[in-house]
Amino acid sequence: MRRRPRAEGDAEPTPRAHRPARPASAATGDAEARRQLRRARRERQRYERQEVRRFTQRARRRRAGLLGTLGAFLVLAIVVGVAVYSPLLALRTVEVEGADRVSPSSIQAALSDQVGTPLPLVDLDRVGDELRAFPLIRSYSTESRPPSTLVIRIVERTPVAVIQSGAGFDLVDPAGVTIERATARPDGYPLIDLPSADFSSPRFRAAAAVLVALPADFLPQVDSIQARTTDDVMLTLRTGKKVLWGSGERSADKAQVLQALVKARGDVGSYDVSAPDAPVAGP
């Protein structure tokens, strides 16, 4: 194109502004920054996808674990239910241990209504009620022996003395529970001399406490015991010798001292062990 000659009066043309050329290093830096940005964006997307997969896997594992646990509990409940109600575990035998004065057959008869009950469902409260009806049983324990046996272990009351009651005699334990009644006095047990058969009186309790403290092999040597007060207990041996016991304090020590005196001074007629640290063997 031919340039028109500038006429007189025409304005001077405005010179064109030239944008300076960008250095090559700047262009390279921008491109690198864009590449890094794209790379970071891809890494971020990859990380997010991995997190989603990881979360999904954890959720699946938790769900599988929960279902497995619930399944195990369900199987266990079914097994326990079948075992509990199975006739294979029905009670068929009642064994009684520790019975001497109590008849085992009487205990088995009292518990006969439990026979046929699944062993885990035996009513132990009912068993206790039946056993407490036996006055000679002081305590008891039970043990289930699968598949079909219930063991009853009893501890019988221990007789310590005889009480004269009416025309007969009562063999009693330290609590005053009658173990046996007889028209003749039972051998081997001392007679507690009481004005009445009041087993709750302080005099009975004082005498019974002294007899409990005596060794089992020495008890048959005592013919009678009298507690005029709780602090004035007197024993009469089968030889006729008297023993001043005093109160029930230190009864174990007094019992040891008395045994030693009887062995060492069998020639005297009385013993005083009311002060066990200073015993006296009388004439």
C-alpha positions in Angstrom: 0.0 0.0 0.0 1.3 3.4 -0.9 1.5 5.9 1.9 -0.4 9.1 1.4 1.8 12.2 1.5 1.2 14.2 4.6 -0.6 17.4 3.8 0.2 20.7 5.4 -1.7 21.0 8.6 -2.0 17.4 9.3 -1.1 16.4 12.8 2.1 14.5 13.5 1.4 10.8 13.7 1.5 9.3 17.1 4.4 6.9 17.3 3.3 3.2 18.0 4.1 1.9 21.4 6.3 -1.2 21.3 5.9 -3.9 24.0 9.2 -4.9 25.2 10.0 -8.5 24.4 9.8 -10.9 27.4 13.0 -12.5 28.3 13.3 -16.2 27.4 13.9 -17.1 31.1 10.6 -15.6 32.2 8.6 -17.5 29.6 10.4 -20.7 30.7 9.6 -20.0 34.4 5.8 -19.5 33.6 5.7 -22.8 31.8 7.4 -24.6 34.6 5.0 -23.1 37.1 2.0 -24.2 35.1 3.4 -27.7 34.8 4.0 -27.8 38.6 0.5 -26.6 39.2 -1.0 -29.3 36.9 1.2 -31.9 38.6 0.1 -30.8 42.0 -3.5 -30.9 40.9 -3.1 -34.4 39.6 -1.3 -35.5 42.8 -4.2 -34.0 44.8 -6.7 -35.9 42.8 -4.7 -39.1 43.1 -4.5 -38.6 46.9 -8.2 -38.0 47.2 -9.0 -41.1 45.2 -6.7 -43.2 47.4 -8.3 -41.8 50.5 -11.7 -42.7 49.2 -10.6 -46.2 48.4 -8.9 -46.5 51.8 -12.0 -45.3 53.6 -14.2 -47.7 51.6 -11.9 -50.6 52.4 -11.9 -49.8 56.1 -15.7 -49.5 56.1 -15.9 -52.9 54.4 -13.5 -54.5 56.9 -15.5 -53.0 59.9 -18.7 -54.2 58.4 -17.3 -57.7 57.8 -15.9 -57.8 61.4 -19.2 -56.7 62.9 -21.1 -59.3 60.9 -18.6 -61.9 61.9 -18.9 -61.0 65.6 -22.7 -61.0 65.5 -22.6 -64.3 63.7 -20.3 -65.8 66.4 -22.5 -64.5 69.2 -25.6 -66.0 67.4 -23.9 -69.4 67.0 -22.8 -69.3 70.7 -26.3 -68.4 71.9 -27.7 -71.3 69.9 -25.2 -73.7 71.3 -25.8 -72.5 74.9 -29.5 -72.7 74.4 -29.3 -76.2 73.1 -27.0 -77.2 75.8 -29.1 -75.7 78.6 -32.3 -77.2 77.5 -30.9 -80.5 76.3 -32.2 -83.6 78.1 -28.6 -84.8 78.2 -28.0 -82.2 80.9 -31.1 -83.1 82.9 -30.4 -83.7 86.6 -30.5 -87.4 87.4 -28.2 -87.9 90.4 -28.0 -86.0 93.8 -24.8 -86.8 95.7 -24.5 -85.9 99.4 -21.1 -85.5 101.0 -20.3 -84.8 104.7 -23.4 -86.4 106.1 -23.0 -88.3 109.3 -26.0 -87.8 111.5 -28.1 -86.5 108.6 -29.4 -89.3 106.3 -28.3 -88.7 102.7 -31.4 -90.4 101.4 -33.6 -87.9 103.3 -31.8 -85.0 101.5 -32.1 -86.7 98.2 -35.8 -87.2 98.8 -36.2 -83.5 99.7 -34.6 -82.5 96.4 -36.5 -85.1 94.2 -38.6 -82.4 92.6 -35.5 -81.0 91.0 -34.7 -84.3 89.2 -35.3 -83.9 85.5 -34.6 -80.2 85.5 -31.7 -79.1 83.1 -28.7 -78.9 85.3 -28.0 -75.1 84.6 -31.6 -74.4 85.5 -31.8 -76.1 88.9 -33.4 -73.8 91.4 -30.6 -73.3 94.0 -32.8 -71.1 96.1 -35.3 -73.9 96.4 -32.4 -76.3 97.2 -31.3 -74.0 100.0 -34.9 -73.8 101.4 -35.0 -77.6 101.6 -31.6 -77.9 103.2 -32.4 -75.3 105.9 -35.3 -77.5 107.0 -32.7 -79.9 108.4 -31.7 -78.6 111.8 -28.5 -80.7 111.9 -27.1 -78.9 108.8 -25.0 -75.9 109.8 -23.9 -74.9 106.3 -23.8 -76.3 102.8 -22.4 -75.8 99.3 -23.5 -77.1 95.9 -21.5 -78.1 92.8 -22.9 -79.0 89.4 -21.1 -81.9 87.7 -22.2 -82.2 84.1 -23.8 -83.9 82.5 -26.4 -84.8 85.2 -25.1 -84.7 88.8 -25.6 -82.2 91.6 -23.3 -82.5 94.6 -24.5 -81.3 98.0 -21.7 -80.8 100.6 -23.0 -80.3 104.1 -21.3 -79.3 107.4 -23.2 -80.8 110.3 -23.6 -79.1 113.6 -21.1 -80.2 116.2 -22.5 -81.3 119.6 -20.7 -80.0 122.7 -23.0 -80.6 125.6 -26.0 -82.2 127.1 -29.0 -80.4 128.6 -31.5 -82.1 130.8 -34.9 -81.3 129.5 -38.0 -82.7 131.2 -37.6 -86.5 131.5 -34.9 -86.7 128.8 -31.7 -85.1 127.6 -31.0 -82.9 124.6 -27.6 -83.1 122.8 -26.9 -79.5 121.7 -24.4 -77.5 119.7 -22.8 -74.2 120.9 -25.8 -72.3 119.5 -28.2 -74.4 121.6 -29.6 -76.2 118.5 -30.9 -79.7 119.6 -29.1 -82.3 117.6 -30.5 -85.4 119.3 -33.0 -86.2 122.0 -32.7 -89.2 124.2 -34.2 -90.6 127.4 -30.8 -91.6 128.7 -27.8 -89.2 128.9 -25.5 -89.5 125.9 -22.0 -90.6 126.8 -18.9 -88.4 126.1 -20.5 -85.0 126.5 -20.6 -82.8 129.6 -23.9 -81.8 131.2 -24.5 -78.0 131.3 -26.1 -77.4 134.7 -28.9 -74.8 134.1 -32.0 -74.0 136.1 -33.9 -74.1 132.8 -33.2 -75.0 129.2 -32.8 -71.4 128.2 -30.3 -71.5 125.3 -30.3 -67.7 124.9 -29.3 -67.0 128.5 -25.8 -65.5 129.2 -25.1 -68.5 131.5 -25.6 -71.0 128.7 -23.5 -68.9 126.3 -20.7 -68.6 128.8 -20.6 -72.4 129.5 -20.8 -73.2 125.8 -17.9 -70.9 125.0 -15.7 -72.7 127.5 -16.6 -76.1 126.1 -15.8 -74.9 122.6 -12.3 -73.9 123.8 -11.5 -77.3 125.2 -9.6 -79.7 122.9 -11.8 -82.4 121.5 -9.8 -85.2 123.2 -10.2 -83.5 126.6 -13.9 -82.8 126.3 -15.0 -86.3 127.3 -13.1 -85.9 130.6 -15.5 -83.2 131.7 -18.6 -84.5 133.5 -20.5 -81.2 134.0 -20.1 -77.4 133.8 -21.9 -74.7 135.7 -21.9 -71.0 135.0 -23.3 -69.2 138.1 -22.4 -66.0 136.3 -20.6 -65.2 133.1 -17.4 -64.6 135.2 -17.8 -67.6 137.5 -17.7 -70.9 135.5 -16.9 -74.1 137.3 -16.1 -77.5 135.7 -16.4 -80.9 137.3 -14.2 -83.7 135.8 -15.3 -87.3 135.6 -12.8 -88.0 138.3 -14.8 -85.7 140.6 -12.2 -83.0 140.7 -13.3 -79.4 140.4 -11.9 -76.8 138.1 -12.4 -73.1 138.8 -12.4 -71.5 135.3 -13.5 -68.0 136.0 -14.6 -65.9 133.0 -14.5 -66.9 129.3 -11.5 -64.7 128.7 -8.4 -66.5 127.5 -10.2 -69.8 127.4 -7.7 -71.3 125.0 -4.8 -70.5 127.3 -6.8 -71.9 130.3 -7.5 -75.1 128.4 -3.8 -75.7 127.8 -2.9 -74.9 131.4 -5.6 -77.3 132.7 -4.4 -80.2 130.5 -0.8 -79.6 131.8 -2.0 -79.5 135.5 -4.1 -82.6 135.2 -1.2 -84.5 133.7 1.4 -83.2 136.2 -0.7 -82.9 139.3 -3.2 -85.7 139.1 -3.0 -86.2 142.9 -4.8 -83.1 143.8 -8.6 -82.6 144.1 -9.0 -79.2 142.4 -7.5 -76.8 139.9 -7.8 -73.0 139.6 -7.0 -71.7 136.1 -9.0 -68.5 136.4 -5.6 -66.7 136.1 -3.8 -68.9 133.5 -0.4 -67.2 134.1 -0.6 -68.2 137.8 -2.6 -71.5 138.0 -3.1 -73.2 141.3 -3.4 -77.0 142.0 -5.3 -77.4 145.2 -5.3 -80.1 147.8 
